[in-house]
Amino acid sequence: MAKDVSGTKKIQLQQRIADIEPNQDVVGTFAVEEKQLRTAKNGKPFLTLKLRDKTGTITTRLWENAEETAQRLAGHRVVRIQGRSELFRNELQVHLHTVQPVRETDLNPSDFLPVCPKDIHTLWQELRALLQGLTKKPHRALVQFFLDDEDLMKRFGTAPGAKSVHHAYLGGLLEHTVAVMRLTTLIADQYPALDREVLLLGAFLHDMGKVQEYTYDLVIDHSDVGRLVGHMVLGVEILNAKLAVIKDFPAETAMVLKHLILSHHGEIEYGAVQKPMTREALALHCADDLDARMNSVNEILSKNDDPESAWTAYQQLYGRYFYKGPPNEASSAETPSTPSRNSAVREKGQLPLWPVGPAQGLSHDDA
């Protein structure tokens, strides 16, 4: 057992998910992201646990005493396991021998939360530089009200971009937002009929509601208001609160910004409140979708669960396999200039909560 600076005993994690390879003994303490008691074809119950630490996730299964173990784990979010890793249908998993609940008072939450692989300070600098491209006084005033809200910006810089699939780590929301803003500036260069400033504002604001949509103490999950209301409506509420204190903000601009937030998922079946009905809304949806998908596929390819195969495991979300390239070249997919999330975690450690003050955005003299 190790102690933190307060003298409290902390559980010593003995194995990281990123370091697990096929056919090895696995011992460690992990957060439970998902838990399912299921029934095999022979009618015997088994327990499936999706476990997480800050380096990744892994699926584990317990075949003996599944029902009793599920009852014993009820209400517990962290477990201590012993088992054996194996490849099943080209996907790494752990066959569990024992599972024991762990008290959360014995834990350090930073051991379980993945972090953004990019430098947070650099992302904040790029965000402010992009926002400097705004020239209209109402637009700059609106942005300044956001940047001056230290509590909101602290959460904006720490929140994940999603629970899973894309940017599902601390700082992911900031990383995703900067990427979408960057893409929208490129799109505006190509299509000059677009309102460049409205599009850039929409990119900055489109996922702002995610600061309230997720909780992220031991695992990333939906908050109650996030599940019931959703980040698009929450984002419009946050925007409305800022607009209420700005004198004479153009009503037309306010309306189209709200539409950008509410429509950026593109289709109703994908969570959009409205379909995109302006050129700017369509452009924002394309930029948002592109960055989310590329981050997701990059994450899939970086796992490289089977180094001997040129293909990933079947990806249910996309309904396809992804080609990794010849096996002897798979390792070249990650270069020192583009580290994987897991390697970045090993090098950088825990994400600073507030690396740069939020008020250091647009100067009041420029507003």
N, C-alpha and C positions, 0 to 999 in steps of 0.2 A: 504494500500500500504506500502511496505517496501522499504528502500533505501539501495543501496550498498555503498561501501566506497567512491565512487566518488560523492555521493549525488544524483545519478540518480534514479528515481522511477522504481521499478521493480514490475511486476505482481506477486501477491501472489497466488501461487497454492493452491486451497482449498480442493482438493481431489486427491489421488493417485490411479492409475489404480489397483495396487496390493491390495488395500484396498476395492475395489468395490465388493459388494456381491449382490446376486439376490434380487430383490424387494426393492430397496432403491432409494431415490432421489440422483441424481448425479449432482454436480456442480464443474466445474474446467476448467483449461486452459491446452490445449494439442496441441502437434504438429500433423499436418496432414501427415500421411505416405502414404495414398492412398485415392483417391477421385473418385467416379463413380456415374454418373447420369444414373439410370436404369429405366426400365418400368415393373410394376407389371402385373400379369396376367389379371387384369381388365383394363389394358391400362393406368393406372395412373402412372406418373413418381414419383420416390422416389430417395433420395440421400443417398449413402452409404459412410461413412467416416471411415477409419481405423486410429485410433488415438493412439498416443504414448506419454508416459513420460518415465523417466528413470527406472521405475519399471515394464514396460511391455506395451502391446498393447491391444486394444479392438476395436471391430467392433460396429459402431453406425449407426442408420438409421433415416432419417427425411422423414416423409410422407406428411407433409403439406408444400406448397410453395417451393417444391423441386427445380424447375427450377430457380426461382427467387433467392433462396439462393445460388445455385451453381454459378450463375453469380456474386453475391455479393462477394463470396469467391475467385473468380478467382485472381490468383497472390498472395494469402495469404497462408502462411504455418503453421500458428498457429490460433487456434480458442478458443473461450470461449463458453462453452456449459451448458445447463440445460436439464435434462432428467430423465428417470427412467430406472433402470437396470432390466433385465429379462433374463430367460433362454429360448433359442429358439433352438430346436433340440439338447438339452443337451450342448449348448454353451452359455456362458454369452455374452450379448450384451446390448446396451443402446438404448432405444427408445427416440429420441431427441424431445424436445419441442422448444428450441431456439438454434440458432448457430450464433455467431457473430465473425467477423474477429478481430484479435489482431495485433497491430503494433509490428514488430520485435524489434524495438528500445526499447520497454518496457520489453524485455525478458532477462532472464538469461539462456544461452544455456545449462548450466549444469543441469537444471531441466528436460531436455528432453532426455538425452542420457544415456542408460543403461551402466553399468560398469562391468568389469570382477569380478566374485565372489572370485577369488583367489588372494592371495597377490602378487602384481607385483614384488616386490623386490625379493621374493622367486623364482618366475619364471625366473627372470634374472640370479640369482645364479645357478639355475639348467641348464639353457641354456649354460652358460659358462662352467659348470662342464662337461656337455656332450661333448662340443667341445674340451675339454682338452683330450678326447680320441683319437683325431687325432694325428698321429705320423709322417706322411710324411710332409716334409718341404713345398712343394708346396701347400698342402692342408691347412696347418696352416697359410701360408702367405696369401692365399685367404681369409680365415676367418678373419684374422686381418685387412685386407683392409675394410671389411664390418663393423667390430666392431669400427674401427677408424672413420667411417663416421657418425659423430654425428647427422646430420640432418636426414639421412636415418634411423638410429637406433631409433631416437626419434619418427619418424612416424611408424616404425615397432613395437614399444612398445605401441603405442596408437591406431593404426588402428583396426577396427573390422575384424573378420575372414570372415564375409559374410554380405550381406544386410539383410538376413533373414535365417531361417532354422537352422543354426548352428553357434555358437560363434558370434552372431550378437550383439556385444557390444564392447565398448572401451576396448582395451587390449585383445580382442578375438583372434587376429592374433598371438600374442605372446603365449597365452595359447595353442592354437591349434598346433602351430609349436613345442613347447616343448613336447606336448603329442605325436605327430607323431615321433619326434626324439627318444623319450623313447620307443615307440613301435618298431621302426626299430632296435634298439639295441637288443631287445628281439628276434625279428625275425632272426637277424644275429647270435645270440647264437644258435638258433634251426637249422639254415641252414648255415653251415660253408662255403659252396661253394660261398656264396655271398661276394662281395667286401664290407666289413664292412664300410670302410672309405668313399667310394663313396656313399654308401647308406645313411650314416649319413649326408654327405654334401648335398645330394639331399633333405633330409628331412628338413634341415635348410633353403634351398633356394627355396623349391617348391612353396611357396605362396608369395615370396618376392614382386612380382608385385602388390600385393594387397595394398601396401602403396600408389600406384597411382590409383588403380581401384575405390576407394571409396572416397566420401566426407562425412563428419560427423560433421556438425555444429549443426543443430537442429534435423535432422533425418539422418539415414544412407541411402545413395543412391549411384548410380553409377556416377562417373565422366564421362565427355565426352570421354576422352581417354580410360577409363575403359570399357565403353559400345562399343566403336568402335574397340578397339584393344584387350582388355582382359588381365587378369593378367598373363597368361602364357607367352604370347609374351612380355609383359612388363617386366616380370621377367628375360627372356633371355637377353633383352636389358640392364637391370641393371647388370647382370652377365658379359656381354660383356664389359661393361665400366670398371669393376674391372679387368678383364683378360687383358685388353689392357695395364695396368700399371704394370703387373707382368712379370718379365723377365723369359722367357723359361718355362712358365707353359705348362705341357704336353697337346698336341693337342688332344690326344685320350681321356684324362680325361675331357677336356673342352667339347668335343662332347657328351660324355655320360651324363654329368651333364645337358646339354641343353635338351637332350632327356628326362631325368627324370622330368624336369620342364614341358616340353610340353606334356607329356603323363600321368601325375599323376591322371587325371580324368578317365582314363581307357578306355572309349569308345568315339568315335567321337560324338555320339548323346548326350553325357553328357558334352561336351565342350572340350574334349581332342583334341589337334592339331594332335597328333599321338597316336596310340595304343601302350601300353608298349611292347617293343621288346627286353628287356634284363631282366634277373632275378631280378636285382636291381629295374628296373622300375616297374615290376609287384609287388614286395614286397612293394615299396613305395605307389603304388596305393591302395593296401589292407590296409595299415596302415592309410593312409589319409581318406579312405572311412569309416573305422571302427570308427575313432575318431569323424568324422563329424556326423555319424549316431547316435552314443551313446550320443553325446552332444544334438542332436536334440530330441531324444526320452526322455532323462532325462528332458529336458525343457518341453516337452509335459506332462510328468507324474507329474512334479512339480506344474503345474497349478491347478490340482485338482478342476476343475470348479464345479463338482457335487459331494460333499463329500459322498452322499448317494449311489452313483453308484460304482460298482467295475470296471467299464470300462471308458475309456476316450471317448470324442466325436469322431465321425468318422474323421480320418485323411486323407484328400484327397491326400496329397503328398505320403503317403505310401499305400493307398488303403485298409486300415484296421482300426479296433479299437485296442487299447492297454489295456491289463489287468493291473489294478492297485493293485489287491489283494482285500481281503475282506474289506468292507467299514470301519470296526472298526480297521483295521490295516493300513489304507492308510496313516495316519499321521506319521507312523514309517518309511516311505520311506526316510524322511529327518531327519538326526541325527545331533547333534551339530558339528560332524566332517566333515559333508558334507552339508553345508548350501545351500539353494536354492539361485538363483541369486537375487531374490527380497529381501530375508532376508539379504543377504550380502550388498546390496545397502543401506538398512536401517541402517546397522551397520557401514559401512565404508565410505559412502558418495562418493564424486567425485574422480575419478581415477587421481592420480598424473601424470603429463605429463612425467616427467623423474625422477623416483625414484632413479635410479642408473646410474652413468656415463657410456656411451657406450664403452669408451676406456678401461674399466676395464675388458677386456676379456683375451685372450691369451697374455701373456707378450712377449715383443720383444725378451727377452732372450731365450724364449722357441721356438720362431718361426723358 
